[in-house]
Amino acid sequence: MPSKVYKSENLRTNRLFSQGREAVTTQKDLKNLGEIVVNHFLKTLHTTEGIIPKIKLSKQGELAFKVLINMINSLALQSESYKGTEKIKTNKIFQFIQENYKLPVLVVSRENNGTVNSKFECTFPLKFKNNPFFIDSPSKFNESGIYIFRHRSGKFALGSAMNFKRRLIDHINSFNEHRAMLRLHEFAKLNGGINSFTWGPLIITPNYYRLFLSLNPDYTLTKGEIQILVALTQFMPRVLEQAYLLHYKPELNGNKKKSYQIIFNILNWDSTSLKENILNNNNKINITNPTRSEFLEYRASDEDKNIVASSFSMNSLASLLGLSLPGLKYHLNRDSKVFAKSLGLNVQVYQTGIEPQGKPMDYYKSKKITREDLKLKNISLSDLKLGNIFVYNLDKETIVVEKSTSPLIFKYLNPNLSLKLDARNLKIQSDNMTTYINKESVYSSELGEFYLAKNPSYAINAKSPVILIEIESNLAHFCSSKRECSRILSKKLNMQIQLGTISRNNWIDSGQVIHDKFILITKFHLISRIPDLIDFNNGFLDLKPYGHNFIGYKYIPTTPPWLCPPEASEGGEAFLIFNKICYLPP
């Protein structure tokens, strides 16, 4: 049968495809290698015998097309340059793509009466050793491409995989309800289970990621290089999957709206990631914790046990992989894989020296465990100075550092990770760190392991109560936190009042009137003026009977509120200490 002649019925695809070339032959071509490679991919899918559907790029597909071109062209900045006729520098990834982008696509499917079939469909339980497709080359099972699940009723589902073996394991876990279930798995649950299905490959495409690592086992990939190899591997399978889904409309794919939109993983890419090393270089950070004898490194490895990321901190590794910390902990040291969003890879996470074992669901306790309160040596938490968070060594006696806010503590303990985080992610990481404060739980950081402590009466972030007083009615409204206060002010003033707005303007206890309507005070301030209101802890209160005016009255405590002076007596200024009234000397 002659090769198909491509005739575009999709203007977007036609426009992108028309830029393609056949070979990389000149230095000018090197600068346009991205266009050459990706257009060659499209041409291959259009002209390979046996690929039935017309290849059309969706909006996501077009974006993935442009991003992949940009990725490859970015390598040109680090690739070959010349001084006269002398070659100065060569980037291994760039050279690899030049030499291997024309690897063939293998079609192992056929169409009968409008239905697609694999030439090598396997029954469950799978026995690949007896399958003619895998006998000659078992490594085919680790290649990329698209596949089919067919039910004995004739209904089927299509999918794509960067690694057939890994994706099939994911499906089997879903069939067994150990993983999120899609329409395919829900259907199987009610119609004979997994053994009522067959599985088979339809089209096999090159796994560039796996091939590069097999050819360069000692090469350390940067984050950007991993992303390029993953995007290179995934592009053709995802384009094929989209085309086959739209052409055959399988009943066991899609959502309730019969949508067959395929997601491409890496659509936002920054060329600076080409220089971002996500593996430790074995030069350990200076340890400030003298009681810590050694570091346990946290690592992430791919399906072939290649280490793709590592860190001495769980928080740092989670950030490198694009995972939440709970998500990383769920899979840590278990026989399971988790999808690393930042790399586009399924990875296993573990600690050095610990052999992964068991499934997460066999060990993970969904019910939150109550952690015991921290007990320091020679001092109680209530005796700690207010206003600071303290970092203690594991001896619970030596103070490493004290700082006023949790972000400052996080930056001190994780100096390298902090430089890579934007403001939003820095807050997320530091907020997670605060869950270790005053708990018998060791916080692991880049500088070591520590205990975190603060005086219980010192509220982090926006958790201290605030009294909102309406000037006109003299009505006091008890707010349990600054955040609640900002929400109430926003509603009453019909404008957006952020938590930071209250802090930046120093509205609390300043005597300042807000928009001619409100004034904010702390409960310490209220009790210092009206001691009888010590039990005012919720709701509303009319202040008219007490005859006090808070406008223009700036409240500054003159004595640290964690000490009640023995010489104090009634008649002086009052303040609240753990629901007890203390008086300053008159």
KEVEXPA-869425 format. One record per residue (C-alpha): x, y, z. Coordinates in steps of 0.2 Angstrom, whole numbers, padded with zeros to 4 digits, always signed. Example, Ala and Ser with C-alpha at 12.3 -4.5 7.8 and 13.67 -1.06 7.14 Angstrom:
<recs>
+0062-0022+0039 +0068-0005+0036 
</recs>
This chain:
<recs>
+0000+0000+0000 +0007+0017-0004 +0010+0030+0009 -0004+0042+0013 -0003+0059+0006 -0006+0072+0019 -0021+0084+0014 -0024+0096+0028 -0042+0099+0034 -0036+0109+0049 -0029+0126+0045 -0019+0127+0061 -0011+0111+0059 -0007+0115+0041 +0001+0132+0045 +0012+0123+0058 +0016+0108+0047 +0021+0119+0032 +0037+0125+0041 +0045+0107+0042 +0061+0101+0034 +0069+0085+0031 +0086+0086+0039 +0098+0096+0050 +0113+0100+0039 +0119+0118+0042 +0123+0130+0057 +0107+0139+0052 +0097+0123+0054 +0104+0121+0071 +0096+0137+0077 +0079+0130+0070 +0081+0113+0076 +0065+0114+0086 +0054+0118+0071 +0063+0104+0061 +0060+0091+0074 +0042+0094+0079 +0037+0096+0061 +0045+0080+0057 +0035+0072+0071 +0019+0079+0063 +0024+0073+0046 +0028+0056+0052 +0010+0054+0060 +0002+0061+0044 +0012+0049+0032 +0015+0033+0042 +0005+0018+0034 -0008+0011+0046 -0012+0027+0056 -0031+0029+0051 -0037+0046+0059 -0033+0063+0052 -0021+0071+0063 -0027+0088+0070 -0020+0098+0083 -0032+0104+0097 -0028+0121+0105 -0019+0112+0119 -0009+0102+0105 -0005+0118+0096 +0002+0126+0113 +0012+0110+0116 +0019+0111+0098 +0025+0129+0101 +0032+0125+0119 +0042+0110+0112 +0049+0120+0098 +0054+0133+0111 +0062+0120+0122 +0073+0113+0109 +0078+0130+0102 +0083+0135+0119 +0096+0121+0119 +0104+0130+0104 +0111+0143+0116 +0120+0130+0125 +0124+0119+0109 +0138+0120+0096 +0147+0136+0093 +0162+0139+0082 +0178+0149+0083 +0183+0148+0064 +0182+0130+0061 +0185+0124+0079 +0170+0117+0089 +0170+0125+0106 +0155+0117+0115 +0142+0103+0113 +0126+0101+0123 +0122+0082+0125 +0103+0084+0124 +0104+0094+0109 +0116+0082+0100 +0105+0067+0105 +0090+0076+0098 +0099+0079+0081 +0104+0061+0080 +0088+0052+0085 +0073+0063+0081 +0070+0053+0065 +0067+0036+0075 +0052+0027+0067 +0035+0025+0073 +0028+0007+0073 +0010+0003+0070 +0003-0013+0077 -0015-0011+0074 -0028-0014+0061 -0046-0008+0057 -0060-0020+0054 -0077-0014+0050 -0074+0003+0058 -0067-0004+0074 -0048-0003+0079 -0039-0018+0085 -0022-0022+0091 -0012-0036+0083 -0006-0042+0099 -0020-0041+0112 -0017-0049+0129 -0029-0057+0141 -0028-0054+0160 -0019-0060+0170 -0006-0054+0158 +0008-0066+0152 +0020-0057+0141 +0032-0071+0139 +0020-0080+0128 +0015-0065+0118 +0023-0065+0100 +0024-0046+0101 +0036-0046+0116 +0045-0062+0114 +0058-0054+0102 +0060-0038+0112 +0053-0037+0130 +0060-0019+0130 +0045-0014+0119 +0034-0015+0135 +0044+0001+0141 +0041+0011+0125 +0028+0025+0123 +0013+0025+0112 -0006+0022+0112 -0015+0007+0118 -0033-0001+0119 -0043-0009+0133 -0057-0020+0125 -0071-0027+0135 -0079-0044+0130 -0095-0034+0126 -0085-0025+0112 -0084-0008+0121 -0067-0001+0123 -0056+0013+0129 -0040+0021+0122 -0026+0029+0130 -0008+0035+0128 +0008+0031+0139 +0025+0037+0141 +0029+0020+0147 +0017+0005+0143 +0022-0005+0158 +0020+0009+0171 +0004+0015+0164 -0003-0003+0164 +0002-0004+0183 -0008+0012+0186 -0023+0005+0177 -0022-0012+0187 -0022-0002+0203 -0037+0007+0198 -0046-0009+0193 -0042-0015+0211 -0049+0001+0218 -0031+0006+0225 -0031+0022+0214 -0043+0034+0207 -0056+0026+0196 -0061+0032+0179 -0076+0028+0168 -0066+0012+0162 -0063+0006+0179 -0081+0009+0186 -0088+0000+0171 -0076-0015+0175 -0082-0015+0193 -0100-0019+0187 -0096-0029+0172 -0085-0044+0176 -0069-0035+0182 -0052-0034+0175 -0052-0052+0168 -0066-0047+0156 -0054-0036+0147 -0040-0038+0134 -0026-0025+0133 -0014-0022+0118 -0003-0008+0110 -0009+0001+0094 +0005+0012+0090 +0023+0012+0097 +0033+0028+0098 +0051+0032+0103 +0054+0034+0122 +0067+0048+0120 +0069+0050+0139 +0073+0032+0142 +0084+0031+0127 +0095+0045+0132 +0098+0039+0149 +0102+0022+0142 +0115+0030+0131 +0122+0042+0144 +0120+0033+0161 +0132+0045+0170 +0125+0061+0164 +0116+0072+0177 +0100+0080+0170 +0095+0097+0175 +0076+0100+0178 +0074+0108+0161 +0083+0094+0152 +0071+0081+0160 +0056+0092+0155 +0063+0093+0137 +0065+0074+0136 +0048+0070+0143 +0039+0083+0132 +0049+0075+0117 +0043+0058+0122 +0025+0063+0126 +0021+0074+0111 +0017+0060+0098 +0007+0049+0109 -0004+0063+0115 -0007+0069+0098 -0011+0052+0092 -0023+0049+0107 -0032+0065+0103 -0035+0060+0085 -0040+0042+0089 -0052+0047+0103 -0061+0060+0091 -0061+0047+0077 -0068+0032+0086 -0077+0040+0101 -0074+0025+0113 -0088+0023+0125 -0077+0020+0140 -0067+0036+0138 -0072+0054+0141 -0082+0062+0154 -0101+0064+0156 -0101+0077+0143 -0093+0066+0131 -0077+0077+0130 -0061+0069+0124 -0049+0084+0128 -0031+0077+0130 -0020+0086+0142 -0002+0090+0138 +0008+0090+0155 +0022+0103+0151 +0014+0119+0144 +0022+0132+0155 +0041+0132+0153 +0055+0143+0158 +0072+0141+0149 +0081+0145+0166 +0077+0128+0172 +0090+0121+0160 +0103+0127+0173 +0092+0121+0188 +0101+0106+0196 +0089+0096+0206 +0101+0083+0212 +0112+0086+0227 +0131+0088+0223 +0136+0079+0239 +0143+0095+0246 +0133+0095+0262 +0127+0111+0269 +0135+0117+0285 +0126+0109+0299 +0122+0120+0314 +0115+0105+0324 +0129+0097+0333 +0119+0082+0339 +0115+0077+0321 +0127+0063+0316 +0122+0061+0298 +0110+0066+0284 +0096+0055+0277 +0094+0061+0259 +0077+0061+0251 +0076+0055+0233 +0065+0053+0219 +0068+0040+0205 +0059+0036+0189 +0053+0019+0182 +0071+0013+0178 +0078+0018+0196 +0087+0033+0189 +0088+0047+0202 +0080+0062+0195 +0079+0073+0211 +0086+0074+0228 +0086+0085+0244 +0090+0084+0262 +0073+0091+0266 +0056+0084+0262 +0049+0101+0260 +0062+0105+0247 +0060+0088+0237 +0041+0091+0237 +0044+0108+0230 +0056+0102+0217 +0044+0089+0211 +0028+0100+0211 +0020+0090+0225 +0011+0094+0241 +0021+0089+0257 +0006+0077+0262 +0007+0069+0244 +0025+0066+0246 +0023+0059+0263 +0009+0047+0258 +0021+0039+0245 +0037+0040+0255 +0047+0024+0257 +0032+0014+0248 +0031+0003+0233 +0021+0016+0224 +0023+0030+0211 +0017+0048+0211 +0016+0060+0197 +0029+0074+0199 +0020+0089+0190 +0036+0099+0188 +0045+0085+0178 +0030+0076+0170 +0036+0060+0177 +0030+0046+0188 +0042+0044+0202 +0046+0034+0218 +0051+0044+0233 +0061+0037+0247 +0075+0040+0260 +0093+0033+0257 +0096+0018+0267 +0078+0013+0269 +0071+0000+0257 +0053+0004+0251 +0040-0008+0255 +0021-0010+0255 +0007+0000+0247 +0003+0017+0255 -0015+0012+0259 -0008-0002+0270 +0002+0010+0281 -0006+0027+0279 -0018+0032+0293 -0031+0044+0286 -0036+0049+0303 -0026+0064+0310 -0014+0058+0324 -0014+0070+0339 +0004+0075+0342 +0010+0078+0360 +0014+0095+0366 +0033+0100+0366 +0042+0099+0383 +0058+0109+0384 +0072+0107+0396 +0074+0119+0411 +0060+0131+0404 +0041+0130+0401 +0034+0136+0385 +0024+0149+0394 +0040+0157+0400 +0047+0160+0383 +0048+0178+0377 +0033+0184+0368 +0035+0190+0350 +0047+0177+0343 +0048+0159+0337 +0063+0149+0344 +0072+0135+0335 +0079+0122+0347 +0092+0108+0344 +0087+0091+0347 +0093+0092+0365 +0078+0104+0368 +0090+0116+0377 +0101+0125+0365 +0093+0139+0355 +0099+0140+0337 +0090+0155+0332 +0075+0166+0336 +0065+0176+0324 +0049+0186+0324 +0039+0177+0310 +0037+0160+0303 +0044+0165+0285 +0060+0172+0293 +0062+0155+0302 +0059+0145+0286 +0071+0156+0276 +0085+0153+0289 +0082+0134+0290 +0080+0132+0271 +0091+0145+0263 +0093+0137+0246 +0074+0132+0244 +0069+0150+0249 +0078+0158+0235 +0068+0147+0222 +0051+0151+0230 +0039+0165+0225 +0029+0174+0239 +0014+0163+0238 +0024+0146+0239 +0035+0153+0252 +0019+0157+0263 +0013+0139+0259 +0029+0131+0265 +0031+0142+0280 +0013+0139+0285 +0016+0120+0284 +0032+0123+0295 +0021+0131+0309 +0012+0115+0312 +0028+0108+0320 +0028+0123+0333 +0026+0117+0351 +0024+0099+0346 +0035+0084+0349 +0038+0082+0331 +0055+0085+0323 +0056+0098+0309 +0067+0093+0295 +0076+0107+0285 +0091+0110+0274 +0101+0114+0290 +0096+0099+0300 +0082+0093+0312 +0075+0104+0325 +0061+0108+0337 +0051+0124+0335 +0043+0133+0350 +0034+0149+0355 +0025+0156+0370 +0007+0149+0368 +0000+0166+0371 +0009+0172+0355 -0002+0170+0340 +0006+0167+0323 -0002+0176+0308 -0020+0182+0311 -0026+0172+0325 -0026+0185+0340 -0044+0192+0344 -0048+0210+0339 -0063+0221+0345 -0071+0231+0332 -0081+0246+0339 -0094+0255+0329 -0092+0274+0332 -0110+0279+0330 -0118+0266+0341 -0103+0262+0352 -0106+0244+0349 -0092+0232+0351 -0090+0216+0340 -0079+0202+0346 -0068+0195+0331 -0059+0179+0335 -0045+0184+0323 -0038+0198+0312 -0044+0188+0297 -0062+0188+0303 -0061+0207+0307 -0055+0210+0289 -0070+0201+0282 -0082+0210+0293 -0074+0227+0288 -0075+0223+0270 -0094+0219+0271 -0098+0234+0282 -0088+0246+0271 -0092+0238+0255 -0074+0238+0249 -0060+0225+0250 -0050+0226+0266 -0036+0213+0266 -0028+0206+0281 -0012+0215+0277 -0021+0232+0275 -0025+0231+0294 -0007+0228+0298 +0001+0240+0286 -0010+0255+0293 -0007+0250+0311 -0026+0252+0314 -0026+0241+0330 -0024+0250+0346 -0019+0266+0337 -0034+0276+0341 -0036+0279+0323 -0054+0280+0316 -0057+0270+0300 -0067+0278+0287 -0076+0289+0300 -0085+0273+0306 -0075+0261+0316 -0060+0258+0328 -0050+0243+0331 -0043+0238+0348 -0036+0222+0356 -0044+0213+0371 -0029+0219+0381 -0033+0236+0377 -0051+0234+0382 -0047+0225+0398 -0035+0239+0403 -0049+0252+0402 -0064+0241+0407 -0058+0226+0418 -0076+0220+0421 -0076+0214+0402 -0064+0200+0405 -0077+0188+0400 -0081+0196+0384 -0076+0182+0372 -0089+0182+0358 -0104+0191+0350 -0109+0210+0353 -0108+0222+0368 -0115+0239+0370 -0101+0250+0377 -0112+0265+0381 -0115+0261+0400 -0096+0260+0403 -0093+0278+0397 -0076+0275+0389 -0070+0283+0373 -0056+0274+0363 -0054+0287+0349 -0037+0294+0349 -0031+0283+0363 -0015+0274+0358 -0012+0258+0369 +0006+0253+0373 +0008+0240+0387 +0022+0246+0398 +0026+0229+0405 +0029+0212+0396 +0012+0203+0398 +0020+0186+0402 +0024+0193+0419 +0012+0199+0432 +0023+0211+0443 +0022+0206+0462 +0021+0225+0467 +0006+0228+0455 -0010+0232+0464 -0027+0237+0460 -0029+0255+0455 -0016+0255+0441 -0018+0250+0423 -0025+0233+0420 -0021+0219+0408 -0026+0201+0405 -0014+0187+0408 -0022+0169+0404 -0039+0175+0410 -0032+0184+0425 -0032+0203+0428 -0015+0210+0432 -0012+0228+0437 +0002+0240+0434 +0007+0251+0448 -0003+0267+0448 
</recs>
